[in-house]
Each structure stands twice: as C-alpha cells, then as structure tokens.
Amino acid sequence: MQSAGIPLTEVGALVLEDTAGSGGEERRVEPSYRPEAGRTVRIEPVVRPQRVPDGPPRFLLDVHLGTLARRLRLVAGADTAYHNDMDDPALVEQANAERRVLLTQDRGLLMRRQLWMGAYVRGSRPDDQLADVLDRFDLPLAPWTRCTACNGLLADVPKTEVEHLLRPGTRRTYDTFARCRGCGRVYWRGAHGDRLEALVAEAAGTAGEREAGTP
C-alpha cells in the first residue's frame, strides 16, 4: 500500500477474502502479508471515531497547519503542539516522545516507520480541516480554554489584574478577561468575537450530528 502512496495510518483492517469460494472464513491479516496468486485482500477504511490508546488525543501539527492548530486550541480546547520551524525527523521524535498524534498533509511524513501514530488531514480550507479532525477523533469540545499562541490553559482573571496591560479602548469597552497560565497573554471577546463564536457553534453542530448518528 505504501508503495502506492497510501500511508498505513490511512488504512483500516486488511481482510483476506475467500475468493475461491471454498467456504473458508475471511480473516484479518497484517500489512506485511503477501497474498498468493488468486487471493484478494480487502482494504477497509479507518474506523471513525478513531481511538487513541493513551486516552484523549493530544496533537502535534506540521508547519503547514498553523491555522488548524489555533482552531483546535480555541474551538476544541485540544492539547495541540505546533512549531513553524521543525523538520520531519524532529516532528516524529516529539510525537513519539510525548505520545501525540501527528497531523499532516504530507503522506511521506506519515510513512516514516518510526512514527507512533499519525493522521492525514483532509481539506484545503481550515474549516474543512477542523471538521475532519473533529470527526475522525470525536473530540469533546472545550472552547475558550486554551491559548491560541502557546497552547497553555486559560484562567479567568478580574479586570483589575490585567487592566494595566490593556489599551484604553479595550479597558473602557470590556469587563471579562482570561489569561494564559503559560505565556500570560490576555484574552477577551473582542471585535472578532462573533466570528469565533460562529466557529465554535459550527463545531458544536458537527459534534451533535456525530452523537445523533447523522452520516
């Protein structure tokens, strides 16, 4: 399969079919299996939602998926690592060391034998990419809980604690704030709030369809 350009991360069960009609049972085989002449191996898709062995999925995204990384943090509250200067060997090393699912659109990267777990992200638009990841891993949504810049957790803070960091217009207009426990960045529902709320609502709608069994 990988010789045909299909990473094993995108392949589900491999089933040896009873094509000879001998009444034998179909059985699952490993990717290393080499069928004899006249035998057929059925390739099934990855089952969705895909479970991660170590519990709720934690992600690492390659350099081309920065917008998706920010949306996974903002909309899902997912633990999402991202670097814009990391090469392929370093990505694999971090994914393995921290047990993160490596998300990428680079099939060659997913074919690296050392990689613990990865997934190909479908879609060219960030909205479609987010919907694909939410669907594949059935992520619980915890919006507004992670810093979009550093992936740290957010905590509500009183205005008096951060007002010295705010511009006069922001200080006059807004009263509810959160601050990243990691980098200290301050957040509030500003001018882009409606757009961000729409992203969260769209993701919540996708989650509702999954729970209801909508295809």
Secondary structure, DSSP 8 states (H G I E B T S, - for coil): -GGGT--GGG---EEE--TT-S----EEE-TT----TT--EEE----SS---TTSS--EEE-GGGHHHHHHIIIII---EEE-SS--HHHHHHHHHHHT-EEEES-HHHHT-TT-S-EEE---SSHHHHHHHHHHHHT----TT-B-TTT--BEEEE-HHHHGGGS-HHHHHH---EEEETTT--EE---TTHHHHHHHHHHHHHHHHHHHHT--
